[in-house]
Amino acid sequence: QVQLVESGGGLVQPGGSLKLSCAASGSMARILSMGWYRQAPGKQRELVAATPRGGSTNYADSVKGRFTASRDNAKNTVYLQMNSLKPEDTAVYYCNSVPSERGVTGWGQGTLVTVSS
């Protein structure tokens, strides 16, 4: 089991970019799929990107073409590059396995992304 720590969030104007990072406390190599989730105020947490070990990332339609997820097993880190950000992308972003909590202990604190002018 690993614990995860997300970072890289902040305030950005519409159309801007941010890159999020998620560091694991141990090896992620055995985790079949790593994902980025987000939870907007008053909404349920949703999966926005899932990166399988050695495979291609699947994206939610709402972020397809704008977000790019990647994983570096050597560094035990996953990333989410977010471009062309929109106000509706405002949320707390989390990383976890897909399905969640498979080889992962709970949820991290997340990192807040606010898209606003």
Buried (B, 14 or more C-beta within 10 A) or exposed (E): EBEBBBBBBEEBEEEBEBEBBBBBEEEBEEBBBBBBBBBBEEEEBBBBBBBBEEEEBBBBEEBEEBBBBEBEBEEBBBBBBBBEBEEEBBBBBBBBBBEBEEBBEEBBEBBEBBBEE
